[in-house]
Amino acid sequence: MQSTGPVSTNSSHPSEVNVVSEAAYTPVSKLSTSIDQPLEQPSLSPTVQPPYRFRVDSWLSQADALLLLRKRAKREAQQQNYAAAVQIFNQLIAHEPDRADHFGNRGLKHYNLKHYEQALADYNRALSINPEQDQVYNNRANLHATQQNWLDALDDYDEAIDINPLNIRARLNQAVTLREMGAYDEAITCLDIAMFFRPDSANLYAERGRSYQLQGHWNCAITDYNRALELTQQPNESNLEKTDRINKKVIRWMNSLR
């Protein structure tokens, strides 16, 4: 899924269209929980024009036409035109029904649109084709967490981490889920492990600080918040979220300590 990226109690979620990218879990308290009927096609909003339907039997070869569709889907997703991206993935799946990444990516777009039953169906289909996709397990876990299906979410995060122990996004999302459940010690342990692999991630420090704060360990929280703010001033690719978003949430959490 290219996500919608992030991860935090206020984050949102995207990557290569032919590689399912990882979504970040946003706690259910921040999301609408309306569920559409399963497998209905979402209607396009008046401001979203249906994408041009490339004809695979035109002057383009089928391989070139499908490549153009994948690029178009990536562009639509990056512009948050998720309904248009779903329509393109419908075309791709019609021509390549055995590609797990198409189902995984379409599932993420359904998730972005809050079409949760369609998203679950696509994630399940993707994993039935290829059960070794840690990103899809992570994204399905986010879906379960959004619907407060905590145990199902934790099981899927475990699967993602078993497949790829370096999936830091899954470790972070698992920690956020545990924190939502009030399991602060377990959340901090997850973050400690993630920080072993990503010691320079501002977002990991921010989220561990939040866990300490909710646990009542304010001194530890302040230490982590300050470290997170320091790291956002250093250019690196380990933050898992845009630095301005990290700064805003850290400052908000620090202000709540007063």
Residue, then its C-alpha position, 0 to 999 in steps of 0.5 A: m500500500q503506498s500509505t497513506g504514511p505515520v505514526s502517532t496518536n495524530s498521524s496519517h499515512p505512501s511508496e512504489v505502486n508495485v511495492v505495498s507501502e506501510a500505513a501508520y496507525t491513527p488511534v480510533s478516537k481520531l477516525s470516523t468509524s462509518i463502514d461501507q457495504p463490502l466490495e461496493q465501488p466507491s463513487l467519485s466525488p464531484t471534484v475527482q475526474p475518472p482517470y483515463r482508461f488506457r486500452v491495452d489493445s491500443w498502440l501501446s503494448q500491454a506491458d507498457a499500458l499496465l506500467l502507465l497505469r501503475k504510475r498513474a495510480k501512484r500519482e493519484a495516491q500521492q495527490q490523495n485522489y484515493a477514489a481515482a486510484v481505486q478505479i485504476f487498481n480495478q483496471l490493473i486487477a482486471h488484467e493481472p488478477d494474481r498480483a498480490d501488490h495490486f490488492g494490497n495497494r487497493g486495500l490501502k486506498h480503501y482504508n484511506l477512504k474509510h471503506y474498511e470492509q473493502a480494505l479488509a477483503d483486499y488485504n485478505r486476498a493479497l495475503s492469500i496470494n502471497p503470505e510473506q508481505d509484512q507491509v500488508y500485515n502491518n496495514r491490516a493490523n492498522l485496520h483492526a486497530t482502527q476498529q478496536n479489534w486489539l487482539d487481531a491487530l497485535d497478531d498481525y503486527d507480530e506476523a509483520i515483525d516475524i517476517n521482517p524484524l526490521n519493519i520499524r513501522a510495524r513495531l511503532n504501530q504495535a507500540v501505539t496500539l498497546r498504549e491505546m490499550g493502556a499497556y504502557d510497559e509493553a508499549i515502551t518495550c516495543l519502542d525500546i527495541a525499535m530504537f535499538f534499530r533506529p537510534d536516531s529516530a525523532n518519532l520513536y523518542a516522541e512516542r516513547g515520551r508520550s508513553y512515559q507521560l501517560q504512565g505518569h513518568w514525567n521526567c522520562a517523558i520530558t527527556d525523550y521529548n527534548r531528544a526528539l526535538e533535537l533530532t528533528q533539527q538533524p537531517n535524516e531519513s529515520n523519523l518515520e514522519k515529517t519533522d514539522r508534524i513531530n515538532k507540533k505533537v511534541i510541543r502539544w504533549m509538552n504543553s499538556l504537562r503544565 
